[in-house]
Amino acid sequence: MVNTQMETKGSKGSFNSQHDPPHPTVSTQDDSLIGTLISVFGVGLFIVLSWLAVFLLYLSRG
Amino acid sequence: MRLHRYEKYWLYFGVGALVLFLATLGVSAFAMGFSPPGHGDVLDPTKVEETPPFDEPGLVQVDENTYVANIVAMTFGYTPNELEVPVGSTVIFRVTSKDVVHSFSIPKTNVNIMVTPGYVGEAKHTFTEPGSYLVLCNEYCGTGHHFMQMTIEVSEP
């Protein structure tokens, strides 16, 4: 019903075109997040390896 | 709730790290006996010189290779300010303060006690290498803080 009215207005020369604006598409491809995954794993591994180094230093001085 | 599979990987990693850290903490504390260098012993900081064993600070031999070192920290030094033990000795340091917060730390070892007035800090170390070990205060305790030190001489038997 709304579309019909808009088309009618459009046909009378208003600013609305006869076509609906394109809907934004959401990408679900895994590739779009691979950079994020690598970044957070980089930070996580840095934390774990730093902790491990300090813990081994503590054990070696026991 | 829908989770992206990369988010699941990150959650597995996070939960795994948490389990690893907590398991290490539990095993260290309960199976290996690691603990912070405060053992809950208390005393009146205004009567340190009258309270055993700090009325006679110094080294006490417990068995063939084990010693207890009762040490009093004060601005700006330790009593006694020199200890001598043979190589291979295990020394249990028991330290208290009679004025402000100090520390008792031996560089390159795990001995690093925060010495708080009214409490007894305790740490243990086995000296496997001969030499002169410097003990430092690493809690700023006043204008003479940088002079506060003592030595432990570890000699061949």
Backbone of each chain as ProteinMPNN parsed JSONL, in Angstrom:
{"seq_chain_A": "MVNTQMETKGSKGSFNSQHDPPHPTVSTQDDSLIGTLISVFGVGLFIVLSWLAVFLLYLSRG", "coords_chain_A": {"N_chain_A": [[0.835, -1.21, 0.0], [1.882, 1.203, 0.843], [4.002, 1.373, -0.908], [2.658, 1.641, -3.233], [1.553, 4.141, -2.94], [3.889, 5.642, -2.838], [4.903, 5.177, -5.36], [2.997, 6.406, -6.78], [3.341, 9.045, -5.972], [5.885, 9.426, -6.932], [5.488, 9.241, -9.593], [4.308, 11.572, -9.972], [6.305, 13.339, -9.931], [7.667, 13.794, -7.528], [10.402, 13.719, -4.999], [10.964, 11.043, -4.519], [12.032, 8.035, -6.005], [10.916, 5.558, -8.316], [11.907, 3.151, -7.562], [12.753, 1.141, -4.705], [15.264, 2.06, -2.295], [18.461, 0.4, -2.397], [18.929, -2.355, -0.221], [21.291, -2.567, 2.452], [23.836, -4.981, 2.266], [24.875, -7.714, 4.306], [27.943, -9.077, 4.896], [28.798, -12.421, 5.283], [31.069, -13.777, 5.125], [33.867, -15.713, 6.188], [36.392, -14.7, 5.811], [36.26, -11.997, 6.354], [36.713, -11.631, 9.047], [39.138, -12.701, 9.683], [41.463, -11.245, 10.068], [40.961, -9.947, 12.482], [40.818, -12.158, 14.171], [43.458, -13.153, 14.025], [44.812, -10.972, 15.142], [43.817, -10.832, 17.823], [44.613, -13.317, 18.745], [47.33, -12.989, 18.573], [47.809, -11.075, 20.616], [46.86, -12.571, 22.794], [48.616, -14.794, 22.815], [51.01, -13.468, 23.335], [50.553, -12.591, 25.986], [50.271, -15.069, 27.336], [52.769, -16.304, 26.823], [54.512, -14.447, 27.999], [53.764, -14.635, 30.674], [54.427, -17.321, 31.111], [57.213, -17.243, 30.807], [58.0, -15.664, 33.009], [57.09, -17.247, 35.1], [58.647, -19.576, 34.766], [61.141, -18.459, 35.248], [60.842, -17.818, 37.938], [60.612, -20.434, 38.992], [63.142, -21.425, 38.352], [64.758, -20.026, 40.064], [64.205, -20.989, 42.48]], "CA_chain_A": [[0.0, 0.0, 0.0], [2.795, 2.337, 0.923], [4.738, 1.427, -2.166], [1.76, 2.131, -4.276], [1.459, 5.587, -2.782], [5.155, 6.253, -3.223], [5.002, 5.15, -6.809], [2.083, 7.414, -7.308], [3.989, 10.342, -5.791], [7.028, 9.495, -7.84], [5.01, 9.481, -10.952], [3.901, 12.977, -10.089], [7.489, 14.182, -9.964], [8.272, 14.071, -6.22], [11.813, 13.316, -4.918], [11.107, 9.59, -4.463], [12.057, 7.338, -7.289], [9.984, 4.434, -8.372], [12.548, 1.947, -7.004], [13.214, 1.227, -3.307], [16.734, 2.119, -2.189], [19.004, -0.947, -2.168], [19.198, -2.698, 1.176], [22.707, -2.916, 2.671], [24.034, -6.43, 2.411], [25.813, -8.085, 5.373], [28.811, -10.165, 4.461], [28.993, -13.462, 6.293], [32.261, -14.554, 4.779], [34.833, -15.832, 7.268], [37.567, -13.889, 5.524], [36.12, -10.64, 6.855], [37.121, -11.574, 10.455], [40.394, -13.424, 9.914], [42.435, -10.293, 10.597], [40.628, -9.766, 13.9], [41.207, -13.383, 14.894], [44.93, -13.191, 14.128], [45.232, -9.914, 16.066], [43.552, -11.164, 19.227], [45.473, -14.448, 19.118], [48.668, -12.433, 18.792], [47.825, -10.484, 21.962], [46.698, -13.671, 23.761], [49.856, -15.575, 22.903], [52.003, -12.623, 24.009], [50.267, -12.63, 27.428], [50.559, -16.412, 27.863], [54.215, -16.56, 26.781], [55.15, -13.592, 29.009], [53.485, -15.245, 31.974], [55.199, -18.565, 31.201], [58.626, -16.89, 30.991], [58.189, -15.205, 34.387], [56.877, -18.394, 35.994], [59.829, -20.443, 34.673], [62.218, -17.748, 35.945], [60.582, -18.017, 39.376], [60.948, -21.814, 39.355], [64.587, -21.642, 38.229], [65.442, -19.378, 41.18], [63.728, -21.58, 43.733]], "C_chain_A": [[0.864, 1.253, 0.0], [3.525, 2.507, -0.391], [3.87, 2.014, -3.288], [1.66, 3.648, -4.211], [2.732, 6.277, -3.227], [5.298, 6.288, -4.739], [4.129, 6.246, -7.423], [2.692, 8.811, -7.202], [5.14, 10.522, -6.774], [6.571, 9.828, -9.255], [4.55, 10.922, -11.144], [5.095, 13.918, -9.985], [8.049, 14.538, -8.607], [9.691, 13.521, -6.184], [11.986, 11.812, -4.866], [11.114, 8.993, -5.849], [11.049, 6.205, -7.241], [10.556, 3.187, -7.753], [12.921, 2.18, -5.553], [14.727, 1.336, -3.288], [17.279, 0.717, -1.893], [19.27, -1.183, -0.689], [20.673, -3.008, 1.343], [22.838, -4.417, 2.876], [25.082, -6.693, 3.477], [26.623, -9.27, 4.893], [28.973, -11.177, 5.58], [30.228, -14.297, 5.991], [33.249, -14.558, 5.936], [36.027, -14.922, 7.063], [37.468, -12.494, 6.139], [36.575, -10.517, 8.305], [38.48, -12.225, 10.715], [41.473, -12.502, 10.487], [42.229, -10.059, 12.078], [41.088, -10.97, 14.71], [42.722, -13.443, 15.081], [45.414, -12.155, 15.136], [45.019, -10.314, 17.52], [44.373, -12.38, 19.669], [46.913, -13.989, 19.332], [48.801, -11.857, 20.191], [47.757, -11.597, 23.019], [47.969, -14.478, 23.918], [50.958, -14.776, 23.585], [51.809, -12.685, 25.529], [50.669, -13.99, 28.007], [52.072, -16.678, 27.887], [54.963, -15.697, 27.792], [54.977, -14.198, 30.398], [54.343, -16.503, 32.168], [56.674, -18.265, 31.47], [58.885, -16.477, 32.438], [58.043, -16.376, 35.367], [58.093, -19.333, 35.965], [61.038, -19.785, 35.351], [62.08, -17.926, 37.455], [60.984, -19.427, 39.805], [62.455, -22.036, 39.325], [65.351, -21.028, 39.391], [65.07, -19.99, 42.522], [64.831, -22.224, 44.504]], "O_chain_A": [[0.617, 2.213, -0.729], [3.655, 3.611, -0.919], [4.327, 2.769, -4.146], [1.676, 4.346, -5.225], [2.707, 7.319, -3.881], [5.746, 7.276, -5.321], [4.472, 6.892, -8.413], [2.611, 9.633, -8.114], [5.342, 11.588, -7.355], [7.202, 10.593, -9.984], [4.418, 11.426, -12.26], [4.933, 15.138, -9.956], [8.83, 15.483, -8.503], [10.163, 12.937, -7.16], [13.082, 11.331, -5.15], [10.341, 9.368, -6.731], [10.419, 5.954, -6.213], [9.816, 2.254, -7.442], [13.355, 3.273, -5.189], [15.405, 0.78, -4.151], [16.621, -0.068, -1.21], [19.779, -0.304, 0.007], [21.265, -3.647, 0.473], [22.037, -5.035, 3.579], [26.079, -5.974, 3.552], [26.084, -10.317, 4.533], [29.261, -10.802, 6.717], [30.407, -15.386, 6.537], [33.449, -13.535, 6.591], [36.61, -14.427, 8.028], [38.494, -11.872, 6.416], [36.808, -9.401, 8.768], [38.92, -12.29, 11.863], [42.297, -12.931, 11.295], [43.189, -9.98, 12.845], [41.668, -10.829, 15.787], [43.207, -13.748, 16.171], [46.334, -12.43, 15.907], [45.914, -10.162, 18.352], [44.782, -12.467, 20.827], [47.628, -14.536, 20.172], [49.788, -12.114, 20.879], [48.492, -11.575, 24.005], [48.359, -14.812, 25.037], [51.758, -15.339, 24.334], [52.78, -12.816, 26.274], [51.327, -14.056, 29.045], [52.592, -17.216, 28.865], [55.942, -16.152, 28.385], [55.919, -14.262, 31.188], [54.91, -16.724, 33.239], [57.312, -18.951, 32.268], [59.881, -16.893, 33.031], [58.787, -16.475, 36.343], [58.521, -19.828, 37.008], [61.861, -20.472, 35.957], [63.064, -18.154, 38.159], [61.615, -19.608, 40.846], [62.994, -22.751, 40.17], [66.47, -21.45, 39.685], [65.557, -19.564, 43.569], [64.594, -22.768, 45.582]]}, "seq_chain_B": "MRLHRYEKYWLYFGVGALVLFLATLGVSAFAMGFSPPGHGDVLDPTKVEETPPFDEPGLVQVDENTYVANIVAMTFGYTPNELEVPVGSTVIFRVTSKDVVHSFSIPKTNVNIMVTPGYVGEAKHTFTEPGSYLVLCNEYCGTGHHFMQMTIEVSEP", "coords_chain_B": {"N_chain_B": [[21.551, -17.809, 20.614], [23.722, -16.724, 18.133], [27.008, -17.495, 17.347], [29.889, -16.429, 15.724], [32.23, -18.573, 14.092], [34.907, -17.965, 14.499], [34.798, -16.417, 16.75], [34.127, -18.374, 18.563], [36.486, -19.902, 18.553], [38.177, -18.076, 19.817], [36.961, -17.857, 22.305], [37.305, -20.489, 23.245], [40.074, -20.478, 23.508], [40.413, -18.441, 25.463], [39.005, -19.497, 27.689], [40.483, -21.837, 28.032], [43.012, -20.75, 28.699], [42.371, -19.54, 31.125], [41.699, -21.8, 32.688], [44.198, -23.074, 32.648], [45.821, -21.182, 34.039], [44.548, -21.07, 36.571], [44.764, -23.745, 37.376], [47.543, -23.995, 37.529], [48.054, -22.181, 39.575], [46.695, -23.431, 41.707], [48.05, -25.931, 41.921], [50.646, -24.986, 42.462], [50.25, -23.7, 44.921], [49.045, -25.622, 46.661], [50.214, -28.155, 46.204], [52.952, -27.725, 45.754], [53.636, -25.934, 47.658], [54.069, -23.172, 47.431], [53.883, -19.842, 48.553], [52.793, -16.518, 49.465], [55.209, -14.218, 50.949], [54.309, -13.672, 53.589], [53.356, -14.849, 56.683], [51.413, -14.528, 58.47], [52.107, -14.214, 61.123], [52.091, -12.136, 63.981], [53.177, -9.247, 65.862], [53.815, -6.862, 68.508], [54.725, -3.848, 67.228], [55.999, -1.872, 68.668], [57.328, -3.151, 70.605], [59.39, -4.743, 69.694], [62.05, -5.262, 70.408], [61.775, -6.595, 72.758], [60.456, -8.869, 72.208], [60.595, -12.296, 71.726], [61.551, -14.129, 68.757], [62.993, -11.86, 68.248], [64.246, -10.347, 70.116], [66.769, -11.222, 70.314], [68.244, -10.969, 67.673], [69.483, -12.797, 64.824], [71.345, -15.644, 63.581], [70.074, -18.897, 63.724], [70.805, -22.256, 64.086], [69.05, -24.946, 62.783], [69.018, -27.601, 61.811], [71.442, -29.828, 60.266], [71.805, -28.566, 57.739], [70.101, -26.442, 57.755], [69.02, -23.22, 58.569], [67.622, -20.65, 60.643], [67.065, -17.303, 60.143], [66.656, -14.62, 62.083], [65.643, -11.434, 61.71], [65.78, -7.931, 62.153], [64.415, -5.12, 60.71], [65.101, -1.694, 60.181], [65.073, 1.932, 60.05], [68.128, 2.983, 59.009], [68.778, 0.212, 58.116], [69.722, -3.212, 58.843], [69.4, -5.6, 61.477], [70.927, -8.545, 62.41], [73.642, -7.069, 60.47], [75.159, -8.61, 58.879], [75.472, -11.917, 57.711], [76.654, -15.286, 57.904], [76.883, -18.243, 56.177], [77.379, -21.737, 55.356], [77.968, -23.149, 52.037], [75.209, -24.622, 50.338], [73.427, -24.418, 52.331], [70.152, -24.088, 53.664], [68.258, -21.321, 54.25], [65.924, -19.92, 56.377], [64.356, -17.0, 56.318], [63.201, -14.74, 58.651], [61.598, -11.86, 59.102], [61.072, -8.68, 60.559], [59.775, -5.34, 61.152], [60.622, -2.384, 62.986], [59.797, 0.166, 62.684], [58.961, 1.68, 60.016], [57.485, 0.7, 56.824], [59.518, -1.612, 55.206], [61.693, -3.459, 52.979], [62.967, -6.73, 52.247], [65.082, -7.906, 50.207], [66.78, -10.144, 48.095], [68.687, -9.827, 45.393], [68.287, -11.607, 42.274], [67.275, -13.884, 43.389], [64.405, -15.638, 44.768], [63.754, -14.394, 47.086], [62.019, -11.906, 48.455], [60.716, -9.884, 50.433], [58.063, -8.006, 51.732], [58.383, -5.94, 54.384], [56.533, -5.346, 57.035], [55.581, -3.233, 59.719], [54.67, -4.819, 62.748], [54.105, -7.257, 61.658], [55.377, -10.514, 60.675], [57.493, -11.342, 58.163], [58.211, -14.05, 55.979], [60.562, -16.055, 54.247], [62.216, -18.502, 52.212], [65.384, -19.78, 51.253], [67.769, -21.64, 49.371], [71.187, -21.671, 49.356], [73.216, -22.306, 46.833], [75.491, -21.559, 45.583], [78.735, -20.301, 46.297], [79.684, -17.09, 47.713], [79.212, -13.497, 47.996], [76.257, -12.201, 48.998], [74.102, -9.587, 48.347], [71.772, -7.785, 50.271], [68.891, -5.889, 49.889], [66.829, -2.996, 50.56], [63.809, -2.46, 49.047], [61.611, -0.906, 49.325], [60.66, 2.364, 49.484], [61.841, 4.072, 52.249], [62.612, 6.345, 53.513], [64.908, 9.165, 53.873], [67.412, 7.968, 53.954], [67.174, 5.643, 52.575], [68.528, 4.513, 50.363], [70.9, 3.707, 51.474], [70.368, 1.467, 52.859], [71.152, -1.702, 53.548], [72.415, -5.104, 53.701], [74.678, -7.908, 54.066], [75.1, -11.297, 52.967], [77.258, -13.798, 53.559], [78.286, -16.511, 51.803], [80.009, -19.303, 52.25], [82.584, -21.705, 51.39], [82.445, -24.868, 52.96]], "CA_chain_B": [[22.558, -16.82, 20.217], [24.613, -17.264, 17.113], [28.383, -17.006, 17.449], [30.764, -16.701, 14.585], [33.131, -19.657, 14.53], [36.16, -17.382, 15.001], [34.542, -16.023, 18.149], [34.194, -19.611, 19.358], [37.909, -20.236, 18.735], [38.753, -17.167, 20.81], [36.407, -18.236, 23.607], [37.998, -21.714, 23.685], [41.412, -20.061, 23.936], [40.288, -17.695, 26.719], [38.632, -20.419, 28.777], [41.644, -22.718, 28.232], [44.048, -20.003, 29.432], [41.888, -19.379, 32.506], [41.854, -23.1, 33.365], [45.639, -23.299, 32.818], [46.344, -20.32, 35.104], [43.999, -21.473, 37.873], [45.343, -25.045, 37.731], [48.927, -23.743, 37.944], [47.98, -21.539, 40.89], [46.305, -24.436, 42.695], [49.137, -26.906, 42.118], [51.753, -24.289, 43.117], [49.935, -23.378, 46.309], [48.682, -26.744, 47.528], [51.103, -29.311, 46.04], [54.354, -27.341, 45.808], [53.857, -25.146, 48.875], [54.417, -21.765, 47.206], [52.966, -18.933, 49.224], [53.362, -15.177, 49.627], [56.148, -14.232, 52.076], [53.766, -13.283, 54.873], [52.774, -16.073, 57.224], [50.357, -14.219, 59.421], [52.569, -13.986, 62.496], [52.02, -10.724, 64.352], [53.787, -8.853, 67.13], [53.655, -5.433, 68.771], [55.908, -3.216, 66.623], [56.689, -1.001, 69.621], [58.044, -3.991, 71.584], [60.158, -5.731, 68.934], [63.285, -5.628, 71.117], [61.449, -7.44, 73.922], [59.664, -10.014, 71.759], [61.356, -13.379, 71.1], [63.01, -14.249, 68.799], [63.64, -10.651, 67.746], [65.043, -9.724, 71.167], [68.149, -11.603, 70.015], [68.269, -11.268, 66.245], [70.679, -13.491, 64.352], [71.194, -16.923, 62.909], [69.876, -20.056, 64.599], [70.897, -23.483, 63.297], [67.946, -25.849, 63.1], [69.64, -28.91, 61.642], [72.766, -29.748, 59.636], [71.874, -27.627, 56.607], [68.995, -25.47, 57.805], [69.165, -22.13, 59.54], [66.588, -19.609, 60.695], [67.665, -15.983, 60.357], [65.7, -13.65, 62.633], [66.228, -10.149, 61.312], [64.964, -6.742, 62.408], [64.672, -4.023, 59.777], [64.824, -0.371, 60.763], [65.682, 2.995, 59.243], [68.206, 2.515, 57.637], [69.658, -0.943, 58.15], [69.174, -4.474, 59.354], [70.128, -6.216, 62.586], [72.334, -8.192, 62.17], [73.835, -6.587, 59.096], [75.933, -9.586, 58.109], [75.262, -13.325, 58.074], [77.572, -16.183, 57.215], [76.411, -19.635, 56.166], [78.106, -22.557, 54.379], [77.292, -23.473, 50.769], [74.242, -25.709, 50.456], [72.514, -24.167, 53.453], [68.822, -23.506, 53.453], [68.03, -20.309, 55.287], [64.556, -19.397, 56.494], [64.442, -15.618, 56.789], [62.017, -14.216, 59.345], [61.964, -10.448, 59.182], [60.033, -7.729, 60.972], [60.226, -3.947, 61.178], [60.184, -1.694, 64.205], [59.354, 1.541, 62.421], [58.103, 1.874, 58.835], [57.522, -0.421, 55.871], [60.783, -1.834, 54.498], [61.645, -4.744, 52.293], [64.154, -7.564, 52.405], [65.142, -8.608, 48.925], [68.085, -10.598, 47.641], [68.59, -9.868, 43.929], [68.478, -12.862, 41.543], [66.65, -15.004, 44.098], [62.979, -15.396, 44.992], [63.534, -13.77, 48.393], [61.592, -10.516, 48.283], [59.686, -9.782, 51.472], [57.653, -6.692, 52.203], [58.5, -6.002, 55.842], [55.533, -4.411, 57.555], [55.591, -3.208, 61.188], [53.593, -5.596, 63.361], [53.982, -8.567, 61.009], [56.63, -11.214, 60.41], [57.574, -11.885, 56.8], [59.061, -15.252, 55.966], [60.92, -16.609, 52.934], [63.242, -19.546, 52.347], [66.251, -19.898, 50.073], [68.931, -22.52, 49.496], [72.344, -21.053, 48.708], [73.996, -23.378, 46.196], [76.737, -20.997, 45.05], [79.417, -19.448, 47.281], [79.813, -15.687, 47.314], [78.642, -12.48, 48.862], [74.919, -11.837, 48.51], [73.656, -8.297, 48.846], [70.349, -7.669, 50.613], [68.499, -4.491, 49.708], [65.461, -2.552, 50.829], [63.25, -1.877, 47.823], [60.436, -0.065, 49.619], [61.217, 3.649, 49.921], [61.561, 4.161, 53.686], [63.071, 7.62, 54.069], [66.016, 9.813, 53.154], [68.582, 7.084, 53.893], [66.73, 4.368, 51.996], [69.52, 3.934, 49.448], [72.019, 3.138, 52.238], [69.889, 0.333, 53.653], [71.582, -2.97, 52.961], [73.229, -6.012, 54.501], [75.276, -8.933, 53.206], [75.117, -12.692, 53.4], [78.453, -14.45, 53.031], [78.106, -17.955, 51.642], [81.398, -19.755, 52.123], [82.835, -23.141, 51.281], [82.579, -25.401, 54.326]], "C_chain_B": [[23.519, -17.45, 19.209], [26.003, -16.647, 17.281], [29.136, -17.37, 16.179], [31.802, -17.742, 15.012], [34.481, -19.12, 14.998], [35.991, -16.904, 16.442], [34.594, -17.257, 19.055], [35.645, -20.013, 19.589], [38.522, -19.381, 19.842], [38.233, -17.482, 22.219], [37.076, -19.502, 24.133], [39.389, -21.358, 24.221], [41.359, -19.361, 25.298], [39.963, -18.607, 27.895], [39.795, -21.371, 29.08], [42.741, -22.026, 29.023], [43.646, -19.834, 30.891], [42.072, -20.673, 33.297], [43.333, -23.379, 33.635], [46.185, -22.48, 33.989], [45.832, -20.767, 36.475], [44.577, -22.815, 38.32], [46.778, -24.86, 38.219], [48.962, -23.128, 39.343], [47.667, -22.569, 41.975], [47.416, -25.421, 42.98], [50.3, -26.25, 42.852], [51.477, -24.098, 44.606], [49.779, -24.628, 47.172], [49.635, -27.932, 47.402], [52.572, -28.933, 46.212], [54.663, -26.396, 46.974], [54.272, -23.705, 48.648], [53.398, -20.893, 47.931], [53.595, -17.545, 49.268], [54.231, -15.137, 50.887], [55.602, -13.65, 53.377], [53.044, -14.482, 55.457], [51.783, -15.792, 58.346], [50.808, -14.021, 60.856], [52.566, -12.489, 62.798], [52.762, -10.487, 65.663], [53.577, -7.354, 67.305], [54.886, -4.705, 68.229], [56.644, -2.27, 67.569], [57.495, -1.801, 70.642], [58.863, -5.07, 70.884], [61.374, -6.197, 69.729], [63.024, -6.503, 72.342], [60.762, -8.733, 73.506], [60.562, -11.085, 71.149], [60.749, -13.732, 69.754], [63.739, -12.974, 68.427], [64.356, -9.868, 68.849], [66.515, -10.088, 71.01], [68.248, -11.968, 68.535], [69.568, -11.939, 65.828], [70.316, -14.833, 63.768], [71.044, -18.042, 63.931], [69.935, -21.304, 63.73], [69.827, -24.467, 63.751], [68.38, -27.298, 62.94], [70.91, -28.724, 60.814], [72.859, -28.673, 58.552], [70.816, -26.534, 56.659], [69.219, -24.454, 58.929], [67.914, -21.258, 59.508], [67.305, -18.301, 60.988], [66.579, -15.033, 60.831], [66.306, -12.261, 62.467], [65.244, -9.019, 61.603], [65.373, -5.656, 61.411], [64.296, -2.713, 60.444], [65.426, 0.675, 59.843], [67.116, 3.187, 59.744], [69.202, 1.367, 57.621], [68.942, -2.161, 58.695], [70.018, -4.916, 60.538], [69.877, -7.716, 62.546], [72.519, -7.72, 60.735], [74.799, -7.462, 58.304], [75.65, -10.987, 58.642], [76.287, -14.152, 57.325], [77.054, -17.604, 57.342], [77.244, -20.428, 55.159], [77.27, -22.835, 53.125], [76.36, -24.667, 50.976], [73.252, -25.507, 51.582], [71.174, -23.648, 52.965], [68.56, -22.548, 54.604], [66.574, -19.853, 55.226], [64.674, -18.002, 57.098], [63.111, -15.234, 57.428], [62.325, -12.762, 59.7], [60.778, -9.626, 59.672], [60.632, -6.335, 61.019], [59.799, -3.314, 62.489], [59.849, -0.227, 63.95], [58.408, 1.624, 61.217], [58.191, 0.642, 57.931], [58.88, -0.45, 55.167], [60.589, -3.042, 53.585], [62.969, -5.456, 52.525], [64.243, -8.367, 51.117], [66.585, -8.932, 48.552], [68.003, -10.707, 46.124], [68.955, -11.231, 43.359], [68.063, -14.088, 42.346], [65.162, -14.689, 44.229], [62.697, -14.745, 46.335], [63.233, -12.288, 48.178], [60.406, -10.296, 49.215], [59.332, -8.315, 51.692], [57.584, -6.754, 53.728], [57.622, -4.916, 56.443], [55.585, -4.409, 59.082], [54.396, -3.988, 61.748], [53.414, -6.973, 62.766], [55.365, -9.182, 60.809], [56.557, -11.779, 58.989], [58.533, -13.059, 56.79], [59.318, -15.696, 54.531], [62.084, -17.564, 53.141], [64.083, -19.582, 51.081], [67.407, -20.845, 50.382], [70.076, -21.917, 48.685], [73.249, -22.146, 48.148], [75.32, -22.875, 45.628], [77.405, -20.15, 46.131], [79.5, -18.005, 46.781], [79.187, -14.765, 48.328], [77.317, -12.015, 48.267], [74.489, -10.528, 49.177], [72.156, -8.358, 49.153], [69.983, -6.195, 50.555], [67.076, -4.251, 50.19], [64.927, -1.964, 49.538], [61.898, -1.201, 48.045], [60.979, 1.259, 50.147], [60.812, 3.922, 51.372], [62.055, 5.458, 54.31], [64.307, 8.108, 53.334], [67.259, 8.928, 53.056], [68.275, 5.734, 53.276], [67.813, 3.703, 51.155], [70.745, 3.399, 50.177], [71.642, 1.822, 52.911], [70.23, -0.984, 52.969], [72.264, -3.831, 54.008], [73.79, -7.066, 53.56], [75.15, -10.311, 53.841], [76.328, -13.342, 52.743], [78.197, -15.951, 52.988], [79.478, -18.532, 51.317], [81.465, -21.259, 51.953], [83.02, -23.696, 52.693], [84.022, -25.807, 54.645]], "O_chain_B": [[24.044, -18.545, 19.41], [26.147, -15.426, 17.349], [29.018, -18.476, 15.65], [32.202, -17.776, 16.176], [35.139, -19.76, 15.817], [36.92, -16.977, 17.247], [35.06, -17.174, 20.192], [36.005, -20.421, 20.693], [39.274, -19.87, 20.684], [38.972, -17.386, 23.199], [37.382, -19.594, 25.322], [39.82, -21.873, 25.253], [42.165, -19.654, 26.181], [40.567, -18.502, 28.962], [40.063, -21.677, 30.242], [43.339, -22.628, 29.915], [44.477, -19.967, 31.789], [42.542, -20.651, 34.435], [43.69, -23.859, 34.711], [46.917, -23.002, 34.83], [46.603, -20.834, 37.433], [44.851, -23.008, 39.505], [47.191, -25.483, 39.197], [49.783, -23.501, 40.181], [48.296, -22.577, 43.033], [47.703, -25.721, 44.138], [50.885, -26.852, 43.752], [52.354, -24.307, 45.443], [50.313, -24.693, 48.279], [49.852, -28.649, 48.38], [53.355, -29.716, 46.749], [55.827, -26.097, 47.24], [54.779, -23.063, 49.568], [52.201, -21.177, 47.919], [54.81, -17.414, 49.123], [54.019, -15.933, 51.802], [56.385, -13.172, 54.198], [52.199, -15.075, 54.787], [51.37, -16.696, 59.073], [49.995, -13.696, 61.721], [52.987, -11.678, 61.972], [52.95, -11.402, 66.465], [53.205, -6.659, 66.359], [55.99, -4.925, 68.727], [57.79, -1.903, 67.306], [58.243, -1.235, 71.44], [59.018, -6.175, 71.403], [61.697, -7.385, 69.731], [63.955, -7.085, 72.899], [60.511, -9.599, 74.344], [61.231, -10.819, 70.15], [59.53, -13.646, 69.605], [64.963, -12.977, 68.3], [64.996, -8.853, 68.574], [67.398, -9.381, 71.494], [68.327, -13.146, 68.189], [70.624, -11.683, 66.406], [69.151, -15.126, 63.496], [71.808, -18.117, 64.893], [69.202, -21.41, 62.747], [69.709, -24.781, 64.935], [68.143, -28.125, 63.82], [71.403, -27.605, 60.671], [73.859, -27.961, 58.454], [70.657, -25.78, 55.698], [69.556, -24.799, 60.061], [67.241, -21.146, 58.483], [68.059, -18.197, 61.956], [65.681, -14.679, 60.066], [67.361, -11.963, 63.027], [64.047, -9.13, 61.339], [66.553, -5.323, 61.296], [63.307, -2.628, 61.172], [66.207, 0.343, 58.951], [67.264, 3.554, 60.909], [70.336, 1.526, 57.168], [67.742, -2.145, 58.966], [71.216, -4.635, 60.593], [68.724, -8.138, 62.639], [71.657, -7.943, 59.885], [75.207, -7.107, 57.198], [75.596, -11.213, 59.85], [76.737, -13.771, 56.244], [76.816, -18.107, 58.441], [77.763, -19.85, 54.204], [76.041, -22.766, 53.148], [76.69, -25.604, 51.703], [72.345, -26.317, 51.775], [71.079, -22.887, 52.003], [68.631, -22.921, 55.775], [66.067, -19.459, 54.176], [65.051, -17.853, 58.261], [62.045, -15.382, 56.829], [63.213, -12.484, 60.506], [59.638, -9.842, 59.261], [61.849, -6.169, 60.937], [58.753, -3.652, 63.042], [59.641, 0.537, 64.893], [57.189, 1.637, 61.387], [58.884, -0.326, 58.242], [59.329, 0.552, 54.61], [59.486, -3.57, 53.439], [63.956, -4.852, 52.946], [63.564, -9.381, 50.956], [67.482, -8.1, 48.68], [67.317, -11.592, 45.611], [69.822, -11.926, 43.889], [68.456, -15.208, 42.018], [64.712, -13.608, 43.849], [61.536, -14.557, 46.698], [64.103, -11.52, 47.767], [59.252, -10.494, 48.838], [60.223, -7.476, 51.824], [56.814, -7.533, 54.289], [57.932, -3.727, 56.367], [55.63, -5.479, 59.689], [53.266, -3.837, 61.285], [52.656, -7.783, 63.3], [56.378, -8.483, 60.777], [55.681, -12.581, 58.664], [59.539, -13.064, 57.499], [58.407, -15.711, 53.703], [62.836, -17.455, 54.11], [63.565, -19.435, 49.974], [67.95, -20.856, 51.487], [69.947, -21.685, 47.483], [73.958, -22.825, 48.892], [76.173, -23.672, 45.237], [76.736, -19.371, 46.81], [79.399, -17.741, 45.583], [78.7, -15.192, 49.374], [77.279, -11.495, 47.152], [74.512, -10.392, 50.401], [71.377, -8.917, 48.381], [70.688, -5.352, 51.11], [66.243, -5.156, 50.225], [65.538, -1.05, 48.983], [61.143, -0.955, 47.103], [61.687, 1.276, 51.154], [59.627, 3.997, 51.699], [61.928, 5.647, 55.52], [64.705, 7.547, 52.313], [68.078, 9.123, 52.159], [69.04, 4.784, 53.441], [68.0, 2.487, 51.217], [71.559, 2.703, 49.57], [72.502, 1.14, 53.469], [69.657, -1.327, 51.935], [72.644, -3.345, 55.074], [73.42, -7.114, 52.387], [75.102, -10.465, 55.061], [76.411, -13.424, 51.518], [77.927, -16.577, 54.013], [80.035, -18.282, 50.248], [80.543, -21.99, 52.316], [83.675, -23.07, 53.527], [84.303, -26.271, 55.749]]}, "name": "protein", "num_of_chains": 2, "seq": "MVNTQMETKGSKGSFNSQHDPPHPTVSTQDDSLIGTLISVFGVGLFIVLSWLAVFLLYLSRGMRLHRYEKYWLYFGVGALVLFLATLGVSAFAMGFSPPGHGDVLDPTKVEETPPFDEPGLVQVDENTYVANIVAMTFGYTPNELEVPVGSTVIFRVTSKDVVHSFSIPKTNVNIMVTPGYVGEAKHTFTEPGSYLVLCNEYCGTGHHFMQMTIEVSEP"}
